[in-house]
Amino acid sequence: MADGPVASTVTATAPQEDFERIGAVADAVLYEGYLLYPYRRSSAKNRVRWQFGVLFPRDWVEADGPVTPTVSGSADSWYQRTECLLRTPRPDASVHVRLRFLQMQRKQVQETGPDGGHRDVPSLRTGDGTVHLTFDEAVPREAALTLRLDERAVQGTTVPVGAPGGTDTEPLPGDAGRVVRVREELRGSVTVTAERIAPDLVRLQVRTTHTGLARGPRTGRDEALRGAFIATHTLIGGDGVEFVSLIDPPAALHDEARACRNEFTFPVLGDDPPTARVVLSAPIILPDHPQVAPESPGDLHDAAEIDEILTLRTMLLTDEEKREARATDPRAAAILDRVDTMPPEVFARLHGAVRSLTPARPAAPPGERPAWWQEGGDDGLSPATDTVLVDGVRLGGGSRVRLRPRGRGADAQDMFLAGRTAEVAAVFHDVDGSVHLAVTLDDDPASELHTWYGRFHYFRPDELEPLEPAPSDTPAAEA
């Protein structure tokens, strides 16, 4: 796990071994986007910091109106809410919650003046040639608590969490100046509530809240970050419990899983399959059982990128750019050291790996059709004129629809199109018997170009809401 002081540790009985097993993934979440290539203070992308899991004081968030959770979860908030399901056959079972976050630390470089006093400067070069830059760092923090799943669990347990403020001063060589690191106090709380909804099934809720006050409701975001919980996420484990996937729940628990409300966070099964002893509730979207690639030699602060690409780009930095990156942050310096000393055999492993192989279908002998081929299977099909019945309305080319992508099984990009209107261009039948409708968006200025190229969005019939009957009553093949 990340090094650093522990903030407000309530209990130390959490399943340490289970949590450590997913420590690499949890640390990737903690430092996701912490500092981005090219790892320099002067880079535009590093002037807007910390986008995930940031909890601000409530009065600051609601200065311009209450916050509303979004599909992406990227809006600034003052709380996170996690709900998940767990099976607990034992009456004496308990759950362990570990909250992890970053506390911002302002690193201010100060130059020594002729009178012996100090003044703030953006950068300072000491006599040994080392450059020191003013920049915002972060300190890892965590807190833990335990809840027994007995009759008291429904009342919940609330504990204070946070981190103390403080100031550290580091003198620079030759009395050239000093580096002052300042942290503001963080105040929050975690409430854990468990509701038994069946003899062996519990709905668990973990709510993390920022309870502090902002300097002022109109404080800029950069200033407000000094008093914010950053990259906030939660690990949940237990003794005698088994968690239920909310992404792919058992059919018998589908309704219970859909009833779980998660705001500004996304809980997934965190340990290796098929076990389900730990949940990682993160402010970014992850699959069940996420893993860090074993070939990865270390954190690049962007778990969504490809190590080989970032490593190659880092190798191409000039000496001056590398000096600035090293002066920007110790974690950037560690990345440069790792890249500069990477052995060829380690770099070769970054080129890609095949995770699993599935048997390929044998190729059809020469002159024979493949196994899925049905002679005459497409006879009578005409994508431009076929229709499909949806809610009693035949939809075909020219039909107007509203897009209603399903939550489960839908393409992630399609979720951003929910509620928008479109026009059906064609009805396509797949070899497995399924049907998809090609559509163009009404408000897409390039819709005519997409139609000319044959580039469409594709939706299943149950993901479309008819807005009007098909423009033609001409009989056509029905799916």
N, C-alpha and C positions, 0 to 999 in steps of 0.2 A: 504494500500500500504506500501512499505518498508519505514522505517524511514531513514532520512539522508538529507543533504543539497540538494537544487534544483540547478541544473546547467543550466544556460542560459535559463531561462523560458521566452518565447517570449510573450505568451498570456495565460490568465487564464480562457478562455471561453470554454474550452473543456467540453464535457458532463460528468461532474464529477460522477454523479450517475451511468451512464452506465459503466464507467471505473471501479468504485469501485465494481460493481457487479461481475466482473471477476478478482478482485484483487488477490484472492487466487491462481488462475491458473497462473496469470502473475508473482506472486512472486515465484511460483514453477519453472517457466522458468528462472527467474532471478538467482535463487540459485541452479539450476540443476547441480549436480556434484561439487558444491562449496567445499564440504569436505565429503569424503566418509568413511563409516564404515571400520575400527574401530576408525575413527576420531582422529587418532594419527599422529603427525608429522613424526614419524619413519616408518609409514606404507608406503610400496612401492607405493601403488596407490595414496597416497597424496603427492608424490614427483613430479608428473607431473600434473600440475593444469590447470584448465579452458580450456575446449575443445570446448565449444559451443559459437557461436556468437562472436568470437574474431576478432576485426578489428585492424590490425597493420598498421603502416605507409606504404605507397605504395612502397617506395624505399626498405624497408626491405623485403616485400613480393616478389617483382620482382627481387631480387638480383640473384636468380637462374632461372629466366624466368617467364613470365606472368602466373598468376594463372588462372585456368580454373574451372568454377563451375562444381561440380560433383553431381551425383544422391543423395549422402548422405549429401552434403553440409558441409562436415567436413573439407575441405581444408581451410587453413588460407587465409584470404582475407583482402583487404583494404576498401571494400565497401559492402553494402547490397542493393539489389533492390527488391522492392515489387510492384507488379501490381495486382489490383483487379477491379472488376466491381461493380457499384452501380447504383441503380435506383433513380432518383431524379425528381419527378414530379414538384417540386417548382423551379421557376427560381432564387429565392434568397437563395437557399440551400447553406450550407457550410460544410466543413469537418474539423475535429480536429484531430491532430496527436500528440501522446505522445511517445517520444523516451525514453527508459529506458535502463540502463547499469550499470555495476560495474566499479569502478576505483580502481586499485590495490593500496594497502597501505603496504609499507614495515615496519614491526614491528621488530626493532632491539633492542635486550637487550644489555645493556652496564654495565660493572662492574666498581665500583669506585676503583681507584688505590691508593697506599700509598701517592702519591703526590697530590691527589684530582682530578686527571684527570680521564677520562673514556676510556675504551677500549671495543671493540665489543666482545661479547661472545655468543656461541650458546644457553646457558641456565644459569640460576642463581637462587639459592635458597636463599630466604631471611630469616631473623631470626624467623619469624612466621611459617616457614616450607613451605611457598608457593613457587612453582616452576614457573619461568617465562621463556618462550621459544621464541627464534627468529623464526618468521614465517611471511608469507605473508597473510594479510587480504584484505578485499575489502570494499569499501564504495558505497552504492547505490546512483545513480544519475538519474536525468530525465530532459527532456526539452519538451516544448510544442509549437505548432504553429497552426494557423487556416488559411484556404484557402477558399475564396468565389468562388463558381462555376459559375462565370460570364465570360464575354468575355476575362478577363485578366488571367483566370485560365490556358489557354493553354500555356502561357508564363512561368508559374510556379513561385514559391516563394522559395527563398533560404535563410536560416538563419544559423548563426554560432551556433554550440553547443560544449559542452566540459565540462571541470571541471578544476578549478584552482589547481596549485600545492601548497604544504605547508608542514610544519614540526611541529609536536606537541611533547612535551616532558613531560613525566610523571615520577616524582621521586618515587623511591621505598622506603619502610619503612627502617628506621635505616640507611639511607644514604648508603645502600648497592650498589646502582647503579641507573639506570634509564632505561626507555623504550622510545625509539625515534621512532616515526611514520612519514614516509616520503612519500609524494605523488608527482608524476610528473604531470605537466600540460598536459591536453588532449585537442586537437584541432580537430574539425570536422565540418561538415555541413550537413544539411538536405534540400533536394530539393523536393518539392511537386508539381506535375504537373497533371492537369486534362484535358482529351480530350473527348469532347462530340461526341460519335460515333452514336448516335441516339437521337431523341428529348428528351427522358426520360432516356437515358443510358449514363453513363460516365465511361471511363477507367481512374483510378487513379494510378499514379506512385509516390512512395516514395523512394527516394534514399539517403542513409546515407553513408557518405564518411569520412574516416580518412584523414585529411589534414595536419597533422604534419609530422615531419621528424624523422627518426630513429637516434639513436646515431651513428650507422654505419651499412652498409649493411651486415656485417658478425657478428653482435651482436647475441649472443645466444638467444634462445627463452625465457628463464627465464628472461633475462635482458630486452628483447623487450616487455615483458608483462607489464613492469612498465609504458610504454607509450601507452597502448592499451585500446580500448573500449572492455569490457568483458561482455559476456552474453547479447549482444545487441539484442533488440527486440522492436517491435513497436505496439502500440495500435492505432486503427483508428476508430473514431466515426463520427457522423454527426448530423446536424439539418435538418430534412426533407429528409432523405435519407434512403435507404434500400439496404444492400449489397447482392451480389449474391454469392452463394457457387461456388468455383472453383473445389471442390471435386465432387460435384453432381449438376452441373448446370441444369437449365431447358433446355429441348430439343431445344427450340427456340434460346437459347444463348450458345449452345455447342461450336460453332466455335469461338465466341468472348471470351469465357472462355479459350479455348486452346491457343488463341493468346496472353494471358497474360504471360509475362516473369518474372519469379521470380528466383533470384540468391542469394544463401546462406541464404535463408529464405523461410518459408512456411506459407502463409496466410490462416487462417481458420475463420469461423464464431465463435465469442467468447462468445456470450451471450446464455441464455437458449433458446431452441427451443420453439415455432416456430419463435421467433423474430430474426432479423438480423440487429441489430443496431450497432454492434461493430465487428471489425476484429482484431484478434490477429495474428501478423506476427512474428513467432518465428524461431529460428535457429534449432529447433528440429521438427520432424514430429508429428503432432497432428491431431486428427479427428475434424470435425466441432463440435461446442458446447462442448469443453473439460470441465471436472469437476474434482475437488478434492473430493475424497470419503468423505462423511459426517462423517464416522466413524473415519477418521484419526485425531488423537489428536494434530498433529503438523508436521512441516516440518522435514524430515530426509535427505534432500538434494539429494534425489534420487527418483524422482517422478515415475520412471519406476519400482521400486521395490515394494515389498509387506511389508506393515507396520509391520505385525505380525512377519515376519521372521527377519527384522532388529531389532525390539524391543527385541525379544528373544536373538538374538546374542549380542546385547548391554548389556543385563542383565548378560551375561556370562563373560564379561570382568573382569579381576582381578582388585583388588583395585589399584595396581600399574599402570595398563593400563588406568584405569579411571582417575587417577591423571595426567597422561601424556596428555590424551585427554582434560581434563579441562584446562590444561596449554597451549594447542595448540591454541585454539580459543574460544572466548566467545560463539559462536553459538554451538560448540561442547559441552561446559559446559551446555548450556540450554537443549540440547537433553538428556544428562545424568540426569539432574535434573528431567526432565519430565518422563523419564523411571523409575527412582528410586522411584518416588512418584505416579506412575500411579495406580489409584484404580482398583480393580479386575473387576468391571463392565465395565470400559472403555477398559481394556485389552480384555475382553470377546468379545467385539464388533469387534475386529480386526480379528476374526477368519473367517469372510466371510459374504457376504450378497447377497441375490437374488434381483437383480434390477427390474426385470420384469418377469411376467409369461404370457405365451400364452397358450390358450386352446390346450390340447393334442387331437390328433385324437382318437376317441374311438377305443378300441381294437376290432379286428374281433372276432365274437363269436367262440367258440370252433369248430374246424373242418372246418371253413370257411377261405378263403383267405383274406388278407388285401385289402383295397379299391384300392390301387395302382397296385395290382397284375393283370397282363394280361396273361391269360392262353396261353402258347405257345409263349409268347413275346420274349423269347430268343432262340427260335428254329432257327437254321440256322446261329447263330452267333458264330464266332470263333476268339477270340482276337488275336491268334497267326497268323492267315492267312487273316483276314479281312483287307480291305483297305478303305481309304477315299480319295476323290479327292480334291487336293489342288493346285490351280493355274495350272490346267490341268495335274497334275501329281498324280498318285495313290501312296499314302503313306501307307506302312504297315510294318510288321516285317522286319528289315534289311535295311529300307530306311535311307538315310542320310539327315539330316536337319540342318538348322541354327535356333536358338531360337530367336523369336521376340515377347516377352511378351508385351501385350498391357498395356498402362499406367493406364487406368481406369479399375478396376475390376480384375487386376492381383494380384497374391499373392506378398506381399512385397519382399519375398525372391527370387522370380523369376526374379525380376528386376536386380539382380546382375548377372544373367546368360545371359542377353541380348547379342547377337552377338556370343555366343559360339556354337560350333557344337556338334551334338549328333546323336545317332542311335535309331531309333524307335524299341521298343521291342514288342508292342502290341497295338491294337485298341480296346477301351472299349466303350460300349454303356450303358448309364445310363437309369434308369427307366423313367426319364422325357423326353427321346428322345435325349439328348445331347450326344456329342461324345468327348472323351479325348484320347490322344495318350500318352502312357507311353514311356519314353525315358531314355537312359543312356548317360552321358556326355563322349565325346571322351577323354578328358584329365583328367578324374577321375581315379586315380590309383586303386580305389576300385570298379570299375565298374563291374568286374566279380563277386565279392562277393555280390554286390547289386543285380545283376541279379539272382544269386543263391538263395538269400533270397526273391526275388520278390519285392525289394524296388526300386521305380522309381520316376522320376519327371514326372508330368502330365501337358500337355498343350492342349489347344483347337486347332483345325485345323488352325484357322486364326492367330495363334501365331507361326506358323512354316513356314519356307521358304525351299522348296525342293532344295536339292543340286544335286540330280540325280534321275532318275526313280527308282521305286521299283525294286529289283533284280529279281523278278519273274513276268512273264506274265500270270501266272495261274489265271483263273477267280476266283473271290472271292466276297463275299458280300460287297456292297458299302454302306457307310453311307449316 
